[in-house]
Amino acid sequence: MQILADCIPRSGGNHNPVSLSKVLQFYGFDTQHQIDVLNSWIVGNADYGVPRYKFALKGDALNFVIPTTVVSDIAKAIQDKATPAM
């Protein structure tokens, strides 16, 4: 959850408190390009994404995400698909 709370506003989303029950559109993510930017923060940002916690995600781990994806589904995917960083 902390990864999403950090990455959503920094990748272009609004600064509403992040809730697991909201969809990404609530935070201003209306286009696939905006989703791709968020995904790149989650997957690759060393300060706020999964690398911060010494984990990694494959580049396609979050390909299912669209503007109507519920934040809890993203959090679950991060938890289920993260592997220890090499």
PyMOL Python script that loads the backbone (N, CA, C, O; Angstrom):
from pymol import cmd

cmd.read_pdbstr("""\
ATOM      1  N   MET A   1       0.817  -1.194   0.000  1.00  0.00           N
ATOM      2  CA  MET A   1       0.000   0.000   0.000  1.00  0.00           C
ATOM      3  C   MET A   1       0.862   1.261   0.000  1.00  0.00           C
ATOM      4  O   MET A   1       0.527   2.246  -0.658  1.00  0.00           O
ATOM      5  N   GLN A   2       1.974   1.229   0.739  1.00  0.00           N
ATOM      6  CA  GLN A   2       2.828   2.415   0.817  1.00  0.00           C
ATOM      7  C   GLN A   2       3.387   2.783  -0.547  1.00  0.00           C
ATOM      8  O   GLN A   2       3.523   3.964  -0.866  1.00  0.00           O
ATOM      9  N   ILE A   3       3.711   1.781  -1.350  1.00  0.00           N
ATOM     10  CA  ILE A   3       4.225   2.051  -2.695  1.00  0.00           C
ATOM     11  C   ILE A   3       3.196   2.849  -3.483  1.00  0.00           C
ATOM     12  O   ILE A   3       3.549   3.825  -4.144  1.00  0.00           O
ATOM     13  N   LEU A   4       1.939   2.454  -3.425  1.00  0.00           N
ATOM     14  CA  LEU A   4       0.900   3.167  -4.151  1.00  0.00           C
ATOM     15  C   LEU A   4       0.665   4.555  -3.573  1.00  0.00           C
ATOM     16  O   LEU A   4       0.463   5.509  -4.325  1.00  0.00           O
ATOM     17  N   ALA A   5       0.686   4.682  -2.267  1.00  0.00           N
ATOM     18  CA  ALA A   5       0.514   5.993  -1.628  1.00  0.00           C
ATOM     19  C   ALA A   5       1.638   6.946  -2.040  1.00  0.00           C
ATOM     20  O   ALA A   5       1.420   8.153  -2.146  1.00  0.00           O
ATOM     21  N   ASP A   6       2.821   6.415  -2.269  1.00  0.00           N
ATOM     22  CA  ASP A   6       3.946   7.237  -2.699  1.00  0.00           C
ATOM     23  C   ASP A   6       3.919   7.512  -4.203  1.00  0.00           C
ATOM     24  O   ASP A   6       4.189   8.633  -4.634  1.00  0.00           O
ATOM     25  N   CYS A   7       3.598   6.498  -4.997  1.00  0.00           N
ATOM     26  CA  CYS A   7       3.714   6.616  -6.452  1.00  0.00           C
ATOM     27  C   CYS A   7       2.526   7.311  -7.122  1.00  0.00           C
ATOM     28  O   CYS A   7       2.714   7.993  -8.129  1.00  0.00           O
ATOM     29  N   ILE A   8       1.336   7.159  -6.601  1.00  0.00           N
ATOM     30  CA  ILE A   8       0.168   7.754  -7.262  1.00  0.00           C
ATOM     31  C   ILE A   8       0.306   9.276  -7.393  1.00  0.00           C
ATOM     32  O   ILE A   8       0.169   9.788  -8.504  1.00  0.00           O
ATOM     33  N   PRO A   9       0.568  10.016  -6.324  1.00  0.00           N
ATOM     34  CA  PRO A   9       0.678  11.465  -6.511  1.00  0.00           C
ATOM     35  C   PRO A   9       1.936  11.887  -7.270  1.00  0.00           C
ATOM     36  O   PRO A   9       1.905  12.864  -8.018  1.00  0.00           O
ATOM     37  N   ARG A  10       3.022  11.175  -7.090  1.00  0.00           N
ATOM     38  CA  ARG A  10       4.275  11.556  -7.740  1.00  0.00           C
ATOM     39  C   ARG A  10       4.272  11.280  -9.239  1.00  0.00           C
ATOM     40  O   ARG A  10       5.030  11.904  -9.981  1.00  0.00           O
ATOM     41  N   SER A  11       3.440  10.366  -9.689  1.00  0.00           N
ATOM     42  CA  SER A  11       3.405  10.036 -11.113  1.00  0.00           C
ATOM     43  C   SER A  11       2.315  10.803 -11.857  1.00  0.00           C
ATOM     44  O   SER A  11       2.033  10.514 -13.020  1.00  0.00           O
ATOM     45  N   GLY A  12       1.710  11.765 -11.199  1.00  0.00           N
ATOM     46  CA  GLY A  12       0.741  12.619 -11.885  1.00  0.00           C
ATOM     47  C   GLY A  12      -0.670  12.566 -11.341  1.00  0.00           C
ATOM     48  O   GLY A  12      -1.536  13.316 -11.791  1.00  0.00           O
ATOM     49  N   GLY A  13      -0.914  11.693 -10.382  1.00  0.00           N
ATOM     50  CA  GLY A  13      -2.237  11.625  -9.791  1.00  0.00           C
ATOM     51  C   GLY A  13      -2.462  12.762  -8.812  1.00  0.00           C
ATOM     52  O   GLY A  13      -1.516  13.430  -8.394  1.00  0.00           O
ATOM     53  N   ASN A  14      -3.714  12.979  -8.451  1.00  0.00           N
ATOM     54  CA  ASN A  14      -3.985  14.038  -7.484  1.00  0.00           C
ATOM     55  C   ASN A  14      -3.516  13.597  -6.096  1.00  0.00           C
ATOM     56  O   ASN A  14      -3.046  12.473  -5.917  1.00  0.00           O
ATOM     57  N   HIS A  15      -3.646  14.467  -5.149  1.00  0.00           N
ATOM     58  CA  HIS A  15      -3.113  14.195  -3.813  1.00  0.00           C
ATOM     59  C   HIS A  15      -4.189  13.767  -2.823  1.00  0.00           C
ATOM     60  O   HIS A  15      -4.014  13.927  -1.615  1.00  0.00           O
ATOM     61  N   ASN A  16      -5.306  13.222  -3.323  1.00  0.00           N
ATOM     62  CA  ASN A  16      -6.300  12.648  -2.419  1.00  0.00           C
ATOM     63  C   ASN A  16      -5.658  11.492  -1.658  1.00  0.00           C
ATOM     64  O   ASN A  16      -4.818  10.785  -2.215  1.00  0.00           O
ATOM     65  N   PRO A  17      -6.035  11.286  -0.400  1.00  0.00           N
ATOM     66  CA  PRO A  17      -5.507  10.129   0.332  1.00  0.00           C
ATOM     67  C   PRO A  17      -5.806   8.830  -0.430  1.00  0.00           C
ATOM     68  O   PRO A  17      -6.923   8.622  -0.903  1.00  0.00           O
ATOM     69  N   VAL A  18      -4.810   7.976  -0.539  1.00  0.00           N
ATOM     70  CA  VAL A  18      -4.963   6.739  -1.309  1.00  0.00           C
ATOM     71  C   VAL A  18      -5.767   5.728  -0.498  1.00  0.00           C
ATOM     72  O   VAL A  18      -5.445   5.419   0.649  1.00  0.00           O
ATOM     73  N   SER A  19      -6.809   5.230  -1.122  1.00  0.00           N
ATOM     74  CA  SER A  19      -7.698   4.249  -0.509  1.00  0.00           C
ATOM     75  C   SER A  19      -7.733   2.998  -1.372  1.00  0.00           C
ATOM     76  O   SER A  19      -7.827   3.091  -2.596  1.00  0.00           O
ATOM     77  N   LEU A  20      -7.658   1.844  -0.754  1.00  0.00           N
ATOM     78  CA  LEU A  20      -7.688   0.583  -1.491  1.00  0.00           C
ATOM     79  C   LEU A  20      -9.005   0.365  -2.229  1.00  0.00           C
ATOM     80  O   LEU A  20      -9.051  -0.425  -3.172  1.00  0.00           O
ATOM     81  N   SER A  21     -10.056   1.031  -1.831  1.00  0.00           N
ATOM     82  CA  SER A  21     -11.370   0.806  -2.447  1.00  0.00           C
ATOM     83  C   SER A  21     -11.662   1.729  -3.625  1.00  0.00           C
ATOM     84  O   SER A  21     -12.708   1.589  -4.259  1.00  0.00           O
ATOM     85  N   LYS A  22     -10.780   2.659  -3.932  1.00  0.00           N
ATOM     86  CA  LYS A  22     -10.995   3.604  -5.038  1.00  0.00           C
ATOM     87  C   LYS A  22     -10.403   3.056  -6.338  1.00  0.00           C
ATOM     88  O   LYS A  22      -9.499   2.221  -6.323  1.00  0.00           O
ATOM     89  N   VAL A  23     -10.932   3.544  -7.456  1.00  0.00           N
ATOM     90  CA  VAL A  23     -10.356   3.211  -8.765  1.00  0.00           C
ATOM     91  C   VAL A  23      -9.361   4.300  -9.148  1.00  0.00           C
ATOM     92  O   VAL A  23      -9.407   5.404  -8.605  1.00  0.00           O
ATOM     93  N   LEU A  24      -8.472   3.996 -10.072  1.00  0.00           N
ATOM     94  CA  LEU A  24      -7.443   4.959 -10.454  1.00  0.00           C
ATOM     95  C   LEU A  24      -8.026   6.254 -11.022  1.00  0.00           C
ATOM     96  O   LEU A  24      -7.424   7.317 -10.870  1.00  0.00           O
ATOM     97  N   GLN A  25      -9.178   6.182 -11.667  1.00  0.00           N
ATOM     98  CA  GLN A  25      -9.800   7.402 -12.190  1.00  0.00           C
ATOM     99  C   GLN A  25     -10.030   8.424 -11.083  1.00  0.00           C
ATOM    100  O   GLN A  25      -9.952   9.626 -11.335  1.00  0.00           O
ATOM    101  N   PHE A  26     -10.310   7.977  -9.875  1.00  0.00           N
ATOM    102  CA  PHE A  26     -10.517   8.870  -8.742  1.00  0.00           C
ATOM    103  C   PHE A  26      -9.295   9.753  -8.511  1.00  0.00           C
ATOM    104  O   PHE A  26      -9.422  10.874  -8.020  1.00  0.00           O
ATOM    105  N   TYR A  27      -8.134   9.261  -8.857  1.00  0.00           N
ATOM    106  CA  TYR A  27      -6.886   9.993  -8.668  1.00  0.00           C
ATOM    107  C   TYR A  27      -6.440  10.732  -9.928  1.00  0.00           C
ATOM    108  O   TYR A  27      -5.347  11.299  -9.959  1.00  0.00           O
ATOM    109  N   GLY A  28      -7.276  10.729 -10.963  1.00  0.00           N
ATOM    110  CA  GLY A  28      -6.976  11.476 -12.179  1.00  0.00           C
ATOM    111  C   GLY A  28      -6.321  10.682 -13.285  1.00  0.00           C
ATOM    112  O   GLY A  28      -5.885  11.262 -14.280  1.00  0.00           O
ATOM    113  N   PHE A  29      -6.239   9.372 -13.142  1.00  0.00           N
ATOM    114  CA  PHE A  29      -5.646   8.530 -14.188  1.00  0.00           C
ATOM    115  C   PHE A  29      -6.739   8.117 -15.171  1.00  0.00           C
ATOM    116  O   PHE A  29      -7.473   7.158 -14.934  1.00  0.00           O
ATOM    117  N   ASP A  30      -6.836   8.856 -16.277  1.00  0.00           N
ATOM    118  CA  ASP A  30      -7.901   8.637 -17.252  1.00  0.00           C
ATOM    119  C   ASP A  30      -7.429   8.008 -18.558  1.00  0.00           C
ATOM    120  O   ASP A  30      -8.252   7.531 -19.339  1.00  0.00           O
ATOM    121  N   THR A  31      -6.135   7.998 -18.808  1.00  0.00           N
ATOM    122  CA  THR A  31      -5.616   7.482 -20.073  1.00  0.00           C
ATOM    123  C   THR A  31      -4.609   6.372 -19.830  1.00  0.00           C
ATOM    124  O   THR A  31      -4.051   6.249 -18.739  1.00  0.00           O
ATOM    125  N   GLN A  32      -4.384   5.573 -20.849  1.00  0.00           N
ATOM    126  CA  GLN A  32      -3.395   4.503 -20.737  1.00  0.00           C
ATOM    127  C   GLN A  32      -1.997   5.069 -20.553  1.00  0.00           C
ATOM    128  O   GLN A  32      -1.174   4.476 -19.856  1.00  0.00           O
ATOM    129  N   HIS A  33      -1.724   6.203 -21.166  1.00  0.00           N
ATOM    130  CA  HIS A  33      -0.405   6.829 -20.990  1.00  0.00           C
ATOM    131  C   HIS A  33      -0.170   7.166 -19.513  1.00  0.00           C
ATOM    132  O   HIS A  33       0.919   6.927 -18.990  1.00  0.00           O
ATOM    133  N   GLN A  34      -1.175   7.713 -18.845  1.00  0.00           N
ATOM    134  CA  GLN A  34      -1.041   8.035 -17.428  1.00  0.00           C
ATOM    135  C   GLN A  34      -0.822   6.766 -16.597  1.00  0.00           C
ATOM    136  O   GLN A  34      -0.035   6.763 -15.651  1.00  0.00           O
ATOM    137  N   ILE A  35      -1.521   5.699 -16.960  1.00  0.00           N
ATOM    138  CA  ILE A  35      -1.339   4.409 -16.277  1.00  0.00           C
ATOM    139  C   ILE A  35       0.081   3.899 -16.491  1.00  0.00           C
ATOM    140  O   ILE A  35       0.710   3.395 -15.561  1.00  0.00           O
ATOM    141  N   ASP A  36       0.581   4.028 -17.705  1.00  0.00           N
ATOM    142  CA  ASP A  36       1.942   3.573 -18.003  1.00  0.00           C
ATOM    143  C   ASP A  36       2.968   4.337 -17.171  1.00  0.00           C
ATOM    144  O   ASP A  36       3.944   3.750 -16.703  1.00  0.00           O
ATOM    145  N   VAL A  37       2.757   5.639 -16.984  1.00  0.00           N
ATOM    146  CA  VAL A  37       3.662   6.434 -16.154  1.00  0.00           C
ATOM    147  C   VAL A  37       3.615   5.924 -14.714  1.00  0.00           C
ATOM    148  O   VAL A  37       4.658   5.739 -14.087  1.00  0.00           O
ATOM    149  N   LEU A  38       2.419   5.698 -14.192  1.00  0.00           N
ATOM    150  CA  LEU A  38       2.288   5.155 -12.834  1.00  0.00           C
ATOM    151  C   LEU A  38       3.003   3.811 -12.720  1.00  0.00           C
ATOM    152  O   LEU A  38       3.759   3.584 -11.776  1.00  0.00           O
ATOM    153  N   ASN A  39       2.764   2.929 -13.675  1.00  0.00           N
ATOM    154  CA  ASN A  39       3.403   1.610 -13.650  1.00  0.00           C
ATOM    155  C   ASN A  39       4.927   1.725 -13.658  1.00  0.00           C
ATOM    156  O   ASN A  39       5.612   0.962 -12.977  1.00  0.00           O
ATOM    157  N   SER A  40       5.454   2.671 -14.423  1.00  0.00           N
ATOM    158  CA  SER A  40       6.913   2.822 -14.473  1.00  0.00           C
ATOM    159  C   SER A  40       7.455   3.296 -13.122  1.00  0.00           C
ATOM    160  O   SER A  40       8.553   2.903 -12.727  1.00  0.00           O
ATOM    161  N   TRP A  41       6.707   4.126 -12.418  1.00  0.00           N
ATOM    162  CA  TRP A  41       7.112   4.541 -11.074  1.00  0.00           C
ATOM    163  C   TRP A  41       7.097   3.342 -10.131  1.00  0.00           C
ATOM    164  O   TRP A  41       8.038   3.145  -9.363  1.00  0.00           O
ATOM    165  N   ILE A  42       6.046   2.547 -10.185  1.00  0.00           N
ATOM    166  CA  ILE A  42       5.923   1.393  -9.291  1.00  0.00           C
ATOM    167  C   ILE A  42       7.035   0.390  -9.548  1.00  0.00           C
ATOM    168  O   ILE A  42       7.663  -0.098  -8.608  1.00  0.00           O
ATOM    169  N   VAL A  43       7.281   0.082 -10.810  1.00  0.00           N
ATOM    170  CA  VAL A  43       8.245  -0.956 -11.179  1.00  0.00           C
ATOM    171  C   VAL A  43       9.687  -0.476 -11.053  1.00  0.00           C
ATOM    172  O   VAL A  43      10.560  -1.244 -10.650  1.00  0.00           O
ATOM    173  N   GLY A  44       9.948   0.799 -11.398  1.00  0.00           N
ATOM    174  CA  GLY A  44      11.337   1.192 -11.547  1.00  0.00           C
ATOM    175  C   GLY A  44      11.883   2.297 -10.680  1.00  0.00           C
ATOM    176  O   GLY A  44      13.094   2.521 -10.692  1.00  0.00           O
ATOM    177  N   ASN A  45      11.062   3.000  -9.931  1.00  0.00           N
ATOM    178  CA  ASN A  45      11.586   4.126  -9.164  1.00  0.00           C
ATOM    179  C   ASN A  45      12.253   3.627  -7.880  1.00  0.00           C
ATOM    180  O   ASN A  45      11.610   3.018  -7.024  1.00  0.00           O
ATOM    181  N   ALA A  46      13.544   3.897  -7.767  1.00  0.00           N
ATOM    182  CA  ALA A  46      14.326   3.392  -6.635  1.00  0.00           C
ATOM    183  C   ALA A  46      13.961   4.059  -5.310  1.00  0.00           C
ATOM    184  O   ALA A  46      14.207   3.491  -4.247  1.00  0.00           O
ATOM    185  N   ASP A  47      13.383   5.243  -5.362  1.00  0.00           N
ATOM    186  CA  ASP A  47      13.048   5.955  -4.131  1.00  0.00           C
ATOM    187  C   ASP A  47      11.644   5.663  -3.628  1.00  0.00           C
ATOM    188  O   ASP A  47      11.401   5.729  -2.423  1.00  0.00           O
ATOM    189  N   TYR A  48      10.701   5.336  -4.535  1.00  0.00           N
ATOM    190  CA  TYR A  48       9.308   5.180  -4.142  1.00  0.00           C
ATOM    191  C   TYR A  48       8.646   3.881  -4.603  1.00  0.00           C
ATOM    192  O   TYR A  48       7.612   3.502  -4.053  1.00  0.00           O
ATOM    193  N   GLY A  49       9.202   3.201  -5.580  1.00  0.00           N
ATOM    194  CA  GLY A  49       8.617   1.972  -6.106  1.00  0.00           C
ATOM    195  C   GLY A  49       9.128   0.726  -5.406  1.00  0.00           C
ATOM    196  O   GLY A  49       9.724   0.801  -4.331  1.00  0.00           O
ATOM    197  N   VAL A  50       8.887  -0.424  -6.029  1.00  0.00           N
ATOM    198  CA  VAL A  50       9.298  -1.685  -5.413  1.00  0.00           C
ATOM    199  C   VAL A  50      10.806  -1.804  -5.187  1.00  0.00           C
ATOM    200  O   VAL A  50      11.212  -2.481  -4.242  1.00  0.00           O
ATOM    201  N   PRO A  51      11.662  -1.176  -6.013  1.00  0.00           N
ATOM    202  CA  PRO A  51      13.103  -1.285  -5.731  1.00  0.00           C
ATOM    203  C   PRO A  51      13.488  -0.717  -4.357  1.00  0.00           C
ATOM    204  O   PRO A  51      14.486  -1.134  -3.769  1.00  0.00           O
ATOM    205  N   ARG A  52      12.707   0.219  -3.859  1.00  0.00           N
ATOM    206  CA  ARG A  52      12.967   0.799  -2.528  1.00  0.00           C
ATOM    207  C   ARG A  52      12.990  -0.282  -1.450  1.00  0.00           C
ATOM    208  O   ARG A  52      13.718  -0.172  -0.464  1.00  0.00           O
ATOM    209  N   TYR A  53      12.194  -1.313  -1.648  1.00  0.00           N
ATOM    210  CA  TYR A  53      12.078  -2.392  -0.668  1.00  0.00           C
ATOM    211  C   TYR A  53      12.882  -3.634  -1.071  1.00  0.00           C
ATOM    212  O   TYR A  53      12.675  -4.725  -0.541  1.00  0.00           O
ATOM    213  N   LYS A  54      13.797  -3.439  -2.016  1.00  0.00           N
ATOM    214  CA  LYS A  54      14.687  -4.521  -2.482  1.00  0.00           C
ATOM    215  C   LYS A  54      13.922  -5.641  -3.187  1.00  0.00           C
ATOM    216  O   LYS A  54      14.288  -6.813  -3.095  1.00  0.00           O
ATOM    217  N   PHE A  55      12.852  -5.259  -3.891  1.00  0.00           N
ATOM    218  CA  PHE A  55      12.080  -6.192  -4.693  1.00  0.00           C
ATOM    219  C   PHE A  55      12.063  -5.719  -6.127  1.00  0.00           C
ATOM    220  O   PHE A  55      12.463  -4.595  -6.431  1.00  0.00           O
ATOM    221  N   ALA A  56      11.595  -6.591  -7.008  1.00  0.00           N
ATOM    222  CA  ALA A  56      11.481  -6.271  -8.427  1.00  0.00           C
ATOM    223  C   ALA A  56      10.154  -6.802  -8.955  1.00  0.00           C
ATOM    224  O   ALA A  56       9.587  -7.754  -8.420  1.00  0.00           O
ATOM    225  N   LEU A  57       9.682  -6.172 -10.001  1.00  0.00           N
ATOM    226  CA  LEU A  57       8.506  -6.641 -10.742  1.00  0.00           C
ATOM    227  C   LEU A  57       8.888  -6.705 -12.199  1.00  0.00           C
ATOM    228  O   LEU A  57       9.601  -5.832 -12.694  1.00  0.00           O
ATOM    229  N   LYS A  58       8.427  -7.716 -12.886  1.00  0.00           N
ATOM    230  CA  LYS A  58       8.624  -7.763 -14.331  1.00  0.00           C
ATOM    231  C   LYS A  58       7.893  -6.587 -14.945  1.00  0.00           C
ATOM    232  O   LYS A  58       6.884  -6.128 -14.410  1.00  0.00           O
ATOM    233  N   GLY A  59       8.392  -6.105 -16.054  1.00  0.00           N
ATOM    234  CA  GLY A  59       7.806  -4.956 -16.725  1.00  0.00           C
ATOM    235  C   GLY A  59       6.351  -5.118 -17.090  1.00  0.00           C
ATOM    236  O   GLY A  59       5.618  -4.134 -17.190  1.00  0.00           O
ATOM    237  N   ASP A  60       5.919  -6.363 -17.293  1.00  0.00           N
ATOM    238  CA  ASP A  60       4.527  -6.592 -17.687  1.00  0.00           C
ATOM    239  C   ASP A  60       3.630  -6.985 -16.511  1.00  0.00           C
ATOM    240  O   ASP A  60       2.474  -7.353 -16.721  1.00  0.00           O
ATOM    241  N   ALA A  61       4.132  -6.916 -15.299  1.00  0.00           N
ATOM    242  CA  ALA A  61       3.381  -7.374 -14.124  1.00  0.00           C
ATOM    243  C   ALA A  61       2.093  -6.589 -13.905  1.00  0.00           C
ATOM    244  O   ALA A  61       1.139  -7.106 -13.325  1.00  0.00           O
ATOM    245  N   LEU A  62       2.064  -5.354 -14.366  1.00  0.00           N
ATOM    246  CA  LEU A  62       0.898  -4.510 -14.139  1.00  0.00           C
ATOM    247  C   LEU A  62       0.179  -4.149 -15.440  1.00  0.00           C
ATOM    248  O   LEU A  62      -0.547  -3.157 -15.500  1.00  0.00           O
ATOM    249  N   ASN A  63       0.385  -4.957 -16.472  1.00  0.00           N
ATOM    250  CA  ASN A  63      -0.245  -4.684 -17.768  1.00  0.00           C
ATOM    251  C   ASN A  63      -1.769  -4.730 -17.734  1.00  0.00           C
ATOM    252  O   ASN A  63      -2.415  -4.204 -18.640  1.00  0.00           O
ATOM    253  N   PHE A  64      -2.347  -5.335 -16.730  1.00  0.00           N
ATOM    254  CA  PHE A  64      -3.798  -5.437 -16.628  1.00  0.00           C
ATOM    255  C   PHE A  64      -4.454  -4.128 -16.180  1.00  0.00           C
ATOM    256  O   PHE A  64      -5.671  -3.976 -16.292  1.00  0.00           O
ATOM    257  N   VAL A  65      -3.659  -3.185 -15.674  1.00  0.00           N
ATOM    258  CA  VAL A  65      -4.194  -1.976 -15.057  1.00  0.00           C
ATOM    259  C   VAL A  65      -4.787  -1.039 -16.107  1.00  0.00           C
ATOM    260  O   VAL A  65      -4.156  -0.740 -17.122  1.00  0.00           O
ATOM    261  N   ILE A  66      -6.011  -0.582 -15.842  1.00  0.00           N
ATOM    262  CA  ILE A  66      -6.714   0.406 -16.655  1.00  0.00           C
ATOM    263  C   ILE A  66      -7.298   1.445 -15.694  1.00  0.00           C
ATOM    264  O   ILE A  66      -7.257   1.239 -14.481  1.00  0.00           O
ATOM    265  N   PRO A  67      -7.837   2.548 -16.200  1.00  0.00           N
ATOM    266  CA  PRO A  67      -8.347   3.588 -15.300  1.00  0.00           C
ATOM    267  C   PRO A  67      -9.397   3.120 -14.290  1.00  0.00           C
ATOM    268  O   PRO A  67      -9.522   3.710 -13.218  1.00  0.00           O
ATOM    269  N   THR A  68     -10.139   2.085 -14.612  1.00  0.00           N
ATOM    270  CA  THR A  68     -11.176   1.615 -13.683  1.00  0.00           C
ATOM    271  C   THR A  68     -10.697   0.484 -12.763  1.00  0.00           C
ATOM    272  O   THR A  68     -11.504  -0.151 -12.084  1.00  0.00           O
ATOM    273  N   THR A  69      -9.397   0.238 -12.743  1.00  0.00           N
ATOM    274  CA  THR A  69      -8.840  -0.775 -11.841  1.00  0.00           C
ATOM    275  C   THR A  69      -8.884  -0.255 -10.405  1.00  0.00           C
ATOM    276  O   THR A  69      -8.520   0.889 -10.133  1.00  0.00           O
ATOM    277  N   VAL A  70      -9.331  -1.107  -9.503  1.00  0.00           N
ATOM    278  CA  VAL A  70      -9.387  -0.761  -8.082  1.00  0.00           C
ATOM    279  C   VAL A  70      -7.970  -0.842  -7.502  1.00  0.00           C
ATOM    280  O   VAL A  70      -7.218  -1.767  -7.810  1.00  0.00           O
ATOM    281  N   VAL A  71      -7.625   0.114  -6.680  1.00  0.00           N
ATOM    282  CA  VAL A  71      -6.281   0.191  -6.102  1.00  0.00           C
ATOM    283  C   VAL A  71      -5.916  -1.105  -5.370  1.00  0.00           C
ATOM    284  O   VAL A  71      -4.760  -1.525  -5.413  1.00  0.00           O
ATOM    285  N   SER A  72      -6.865  -1.732  -4.710  1.00  0.00           N
ATOM    286  CA  SER A  72      -6.560  -2.986  -4.000  1.00  0.00           C
ATOM    287  C   SER A  72      -6.095  -4.077  -4.953  1.00  0.00           C
ATOM    288  O   SER A  72      -5.277  -4.915  -4.570  1.00  0.00           O
ATOM    289  N   ASP A  73      -6.595  -4.088  -6.183  1.00  0.00           N
ATOM    290  CA  ASP A  73      -6.147  -5.085  -7.160  1.00  0.00           C
ATOM    291  C   ASP A  73      -4.689  -4.854  -7.564  1.00  0.00           C
ATOM    292  O   ASP A  73      -3.945  -5.804  -7.807  1.00  0.00           O
ATOM    293  N   ILE A  74      -4.298  -3.606  -7.630  1.00  0.00           N
ATOM    294  CA  ILE A  74      -2.906  -3.284  -7.946  1.00  0.00           C
ATOM    295  C   ILE A  74      -2.013  -3.676  -6.774  1.00  0.00           C
ATOM    296  O   ILE A  74      -0.950  -4.266  -6.965  1.00  0.00           O
ATOM    297  N   ALA A  75      -2.446  -3.347  -5.572  1.00  0.00           N
ATOM    298  CA  ALA A  75      -1.667  -3.710  -4.381  1.00  0.00           C
ATOM    299  C   ALA A  75      -1.484  -5.216  -4.282  1.00  0.00           C
ATOM    300  O   ALA A  75      -0.400  -5.694  -3.949  1.00  0.00           O
ATOM    301  N   LYS A  76      -2.541  -5.960  -4.570  1.00  0.00           N
ATOM    302  CA  LYS A  76      -2.459  -7.420  -4.540  1.00  0.00           C
ATOM    303  C   LYS A  76      -1.488  -7.937  -5.597  1.00  0.00           C
ATOM    304  O   LYS A  76      -0.708  -8.851  -5.328  1.00  0.00           O
ATOM    305  N   ALA A  77      -1.528  -7.364  -6.789  1.00  0.00           N
ATOM    306  CA  ALA A  77      -0.615  -7.788  -7.852  1.00  0.00           C
ATOM    307  C   ALA A  77       0.834  -7.498  -7.472  1.00  0.00           C
ATOM    308  O   ALA A  77       1.718  -8.315  -7.729  1.00  0.00           O
ATOM    309  N   ILE A  78       1.078  -6.355  -6.868  1.00  0.00           N
ATOM    310  CA  ILE A  78       2.440  -6.029  -6.432  1.00  0.00           C
ATOM    311  C   ILE A  78       2.908  -7.068  -5.415  1.00  0.00           C
ATOM    312  O   ILE A  78       4.023  -7.583  -5.508  1.00  0.00           O
ATOM    313  N   GLN A  79       2.066  -7.363  -4.468  1.00  0.00           N
ATOM    314  CA  GLN A  79       2.424  -8.339  -3.428  1.00  0.00           C
ATOM    315  C   GLN A  79       2.634  -9.726  -4.026  1.00  0.00           C
ATOM    316  O   GLN A  79       3.595 -10.409  -3.671  1.00  0.00           O
ATOM    317  N   ASP A  80       1.753 -10.153  -4.926  1.00  0.00           N
ATOM    318  CA  ASP A  80       1.823 -11.498  -5.488  1.00  0.00           C
ATOM    319  C   ASP A  80       2.942 -11.692  -6.503  1.00  0.00           C
ATOM    320  O   ASP A  80       3.470 -12.795  -6.642  1.00  0.00           O
ATOM    321  N   LYS A  81       3.307 -10.619  -7.219  1.00  0.00           N
ATOM    322  CA  LYS A  81       4.234 -10.759  -8.323  1.00  0.00           C
ATOM    323  C   LYS A  81       5.646 -10.260  -8.014  1.00  0.00           C
ATOM    324  O   LYS A  81       6.555 -10.471  -8.816  1.00  0.00           O
ATOM    325  N   ALA A  82       5.847  -9.611  -6.885  1.00  0.00           N
ATOM    326  CA  ALA A  82       7.171  -9.101  -6.540  1.00  0.00           C
ATOM    327  C   ALA A  82       8.119 -10.245  -6.215  1.00  0.00           C
ATOM    328  O   ALA A  82       7.747 -11.224  -5.568  1.00  0.00           O
ATOM    329  N   THR A  83       9.334 -10.098  -6.675  1.00  0.00           N
ATOM    330  CA  THR A  83      10.374 -11.078  -6.388  1.00  0.00           C
ATOM    331  C   THR A  83      11.582 -10.341  -5.803  1.00  0.00           C
ATOM    332  O   THR A  83      11.755  -9.150  -6.062  1.00  0.00           O
ATOM    333  N   PRO A  84      12.410 -11.021  -5.025  1.00  0.00           N
ATOM    334  CA  PRO A  84      13.594 -10.353  -4.485  1.00  0.00           C
ATOM    335  C   PRO A  84      14.472  -9.799  -5.612  1.00  0.00           C
ATOM    336  O   PRO A  84      14.685 -10.463  -6.626  1.00  0.00           O
ATOM    337  N   ALA A  85      14.966  -8.600  -5.426  1.00  0.00           N
ATOM    338  CA  ALA A  85      15.834  -7.974  -6.422  1.00  0.00           C
ATOM    339  C   ALA A  85      17.158  -8.708  -6.476  1.00  0.00           C
ATOM    340  O   ALA A  85      17.659  -9.206  -5.468  1.00  0.00           O
ATOM    341  N   MET A  86      17.701  -8.762  -7.651  1.00  0.00           N
ATOM    342  CA  MET A  86      19.005  -9.444  -7.824  1.00  0.00           C
ATOM    343  C   MET A  86      20.132  -8.489  -7.551  1.00  0.00           C
ATOM    344  O   MET A  86      21.299  -8.869  -7.642  1.00  0.00           O
TER     345      MET A  86
END
""", "prot")
cmd.dss("prot")
cmd.show_as("cartoon", "prot")
cmd.util.cbc("prot")
cmd.orient("prot")
